[in-house]
Amino acid sequence: MKLFEEYTDDKIKLKNHLVMPPMCMYQCKEEDGVPTDFHVAHYGARAIGQVGMIIVEATGVMENGRITDYCLGLWNDEQLEGHKRIVSSIKNNGSYAAIQLNHAGRKSETSGLRHIGPSEVEYNDKELDYEEMTLEDINEVVLAFKDAAKRADEAGYDGIEIHAAHGYLIHQFISPLANKRKDKYGEDRFLLLKEIVFAIKEVWPSEKAIWMRISATDYHEDGIKVEDWIDFLNENKDLVDFVHVSAGAVVNVPIKVYPGYMLQFAKRIKEETGYKTIGVGKIKTLELSSYALEEGACDLVAIGRELLKNPNLYLDFVEERGKGEIPFYYKRAYR
């Protein structure tokens, strides 16, 4: 069964096929973006629970790029030592440590800061409280991703995930629902994403993986569609190492949610572009995660909420199927 087998490619080696996706914890103090003891314990616990890959939550590359005042940051060296502690907690317990870099754009809820987006467009009946970005703003964001990637390498992270999903800044540029620009960033809505990837590659070691999380569709007739992503990825075959496939969240629309509801997008992207994918979307059970892998919907499977609830979820899967190995220090719990 693939879930319990090692996963290996040119840049990644994991002890199994299970991924903990990024999930914000809102546990920074004093609005400084500095990791705390909570983060060290939280991520370390999932590593002890034998999760193959752990992707640390959305981490702001700029102060106004955080989702809230209490989200992680990596825009200065004061935050670096805390990230080193997180990395040690994950890697010393045998898991692969990755970090998701993000700028929240118009969705930032940080206080007392200037909020920005590709275009001044009202959305979700929300009062307009952000400014259209200048070219100088865009250049600053690209440089901020580059600087954060450099710090991520210094902290010891094994991989970087670029957050291009869920209605945050990069997704805002990609979606025609949010990007009404008349310049080159409106003509090529993927341009900011490409510039950020290229900037990160200038400082990120070539032997380490880099990938992106995407919203495959906006679930809106005028928004981004999975076909747009397939075309883009086919035109940019070596842009990243793989794609973490999510969906939605640039505007509020009704979505039919059910276990595995986003796996269809991961499967299409995998089959029609050749890119490796991480599948996600209300996956809770051993049965569904195994199905996703065995049927070729994805190369790695991500389970979020259930791993928040139970850091030893993978060990429960091992007990359920009788595959894999329970660490000796927990064996008494599974007799």
ChimeraX attribute file (.defattr): number of C-alpha atoms within 10 A of each C-alpha:
attribute: neighborCount
match mode: 1-to-1
recipient: residues
	/A:1	12
	/A:2	17
	/A:3	26
	/A:4	19
	/A:5	14
	/A:6	13
	/A:7	17
	/A:8	12
	/A:9	9
	/A:10	9
	/A:11	13
	/A:12	15
	/A:13	15
	/A:14	18
	/A:15	19
	/A:16	22
	/A:17	25
	/A:18	26
	/A:19	23
	/A:20	26
	/A:21	26
	/A:22	21
	/A:23	14
	/A:24	15
	/A:25	15
	/A:26	15
	/A:27	18
	/A:28	20
	/A:29	14
	/A:30	9
	/A:31	17
	/A:32	17
	/A:33	27
	/A:34	23
	/A:35	25
	/A:36	18
	/A:37	12
	/A:38	13
	/A:39	23
	/A:40	19
	/A:41	15
	/A:42	17
	/A:43	24
	/A:44	25
	/A:45	18
	/A:46	25
	/A:47	25
	/A:48	20
	/A:49	23
	/A:50	25
	/A:51	30
	/A:52	25
	/A:53	30
	/A:54	26
	/A:55	23
	/A:56	27
	/A:57	24
	/A:58	26
	/A:59	26
	/A:60	26
	/A:61	27
	/A:62	23
	/A:63	23
	/A:64	23
	/A:65	32
	/A:66	28
	/A:67	24
	/A:68	21
	/A:69	23
	/A:70	21
	/A:71	25
	/A:72	34
	/A:73	30
	/A:74	30
	/A:75	21
	/A:76	17
	/A:77	11
	/A:78	14
	/A:79	19
	/A:80	19
	/A:81	14
	/A:82	21
	/A:83	27
	/A:84	20
	/A:85	19
	/A:86	26
	/A:87	27
	/A:88	19
	/A:89	23
	/A:90	30
	/A:91	19
	/A:92	13
	/A:93	17
	/A:94	19
	/A:95	28
	/A:96	23
	/A:97	23
	/A:98	25
	/A:99	25
	/A:100	25
	/A:101	28
	/A:102	30
	/A:103	28
	/A:104	30
	/A:105	27
	/A:106	28
	/A:107	22
	/A:108	24
	/A:109	17
	/A:110	19
	/A:111	11
	/A:112	8
	/A:113	12
	/A:114	15
	/A:115	20
	/A:116	24
	/A:117	26
	/A:118	28
	/A:119	21
	/A:120	18
	/A:121	18
	/A:122	13
	/A:123	14
	/A:124	9
	/A:125	8
	/A:126	8
	/A:127	9
	/A:128	11
	/A:129	14
	/A:130	20
	/A:131	16
	/A:132	17
	/A:133	17
	/A:134	13
	/A:135	11
	/A:136	8
	/A:137	14
	/A:138	17
	/A:139	14
	/A:140	13
	/A:141	21
	/A:142	20
	/A:143	18
	/A:144	25
	/A:145	25
	/A:146	23
	/A:147	20
	/A:148	25
	/A:149	30
	/A:150	18
	/A:151	22
	/A:152	24
	/A:153	17
	/A:154	14
	/A:155	19
	/A:156	17
	/A:157	24
	/A:158	23
	/A:159	26
	/A:160	23
	/A:161	25
	/A:162	28
	/A:163	27
	/A:164	26
	/A:165	27
	/A:166	22
	/A:167	26
	/A:168	23
	/A:169	27
	/A:170	27
	/A:171	31
	/A:172	27
	/A:173	27
	/A:174	27
	/A:175	25
	/A:176	16
	/A:177	20
	/A:178	23
	/A:179	21
	/A:180	19
	/A:181	18
	/A:182	9
	/A:183	10
	/A:184	10
	/A:185	18
	/A:186	19
	/A:187	12
	/A:188	12
	/A:189	22
	/A:190	18
	/A:191	16
	/A:192	22
	/A:193	20
	/A:194	16
	/A:195	17
	/A:196	19
	/A:197	21
	/A:198	16
	/A:199	18
	/A:200	23
	/A:201	18
	/A:202	12
	/A:203	15
	/A:204	23
	/A:205	15
	/A:206	10
	/A:207	11
	/A:208	16
	/A:209	19
	/A:210	25
	/A:211	20
	/A:212	24
	/A:213	23
	/A:214	22
	/A:215	28
	/A:216	25
	/A:217	24
	/A:218	26
	/A:219	21
	/A:220	16
	/A:221	9
	/A:222	10
	/A:223	17
	/A:224	22
	/A:225	19
	/A:226	19
	/A:227	15
	/A:228	14
	/A:229	20
	/A:230	21
	/A:231	13
	/A:232	13
	/A:233	19
	/A:234	16
	/A:235	11
	/A:236	12
	/A:237	12
	/A:238	10
	/A:239	16
	/A:240	20
	/A:241	18
	/A:242	20
	/A:243	24
	/A:244	26
	/A:245	27
	/A:246	23
	/A:247	24
	/A:248	24
	/A:249	17
	/A:250	26
	/A:251	19
	/A:252	14
	/A:253	12
	/A:254	9
	/A:255	12
	/A:256	7
	/A:257	10
	/A:258	10
	/A:259	13
	/A:260	17
	/A:261	17
	/A:262	23
	/A:263	24
	/A:264	15
	/A:265	26
	/A:266	26
	/A:267	22
	/A:268	17
	/A:269	26
	/A:270	22
	/A:271	16
	/A:272	13
	/A:273	18
	/A:274	14
	/A:275	21
	/A:276	21
	/A:277	28
	/A:278	28
	/A:279	30
	/A:280	29
	/A:281	20
	/A:282	18
	/A:283	23
	/A:284	18
	/A:285	14
	/A:286	17
	/A:287	11
	/A:288	15
	/A:289	23
	/A:290	17
	/A:291	18
	/A:292	26
	/A:293	19
	/A:294	14
	/A:295	10
	/A:296	16
	/A:297	24
	/A:298	30
	/A:299	24
	/A:300	24
	/A:301	28
	/A:302	27
	/A:303	22
	/A:304	17
	/A:305	15
	/A:306	15
	/A:307	19
	/A:308	14
	/A:309	9
	/A:310	14
	/A:311	21
	/A:312	20
	/A:313	21
	/A:314	23
	/A:315	24
	/A:316	16
	/A:317	17
	/A:318	18
	/A:319	15
	/A:320	10
	/A:321	13
	/A:322	11
	/A:323	14
	/A:324	17
	/A:325	12
	/A:326	19
	/A:327	12
	/A:328	8
	/A:329	7
	/A:330	13
	/A:331	11
	/A:332	9
	/A:333	8
	/A:334	10
	/A:335	6
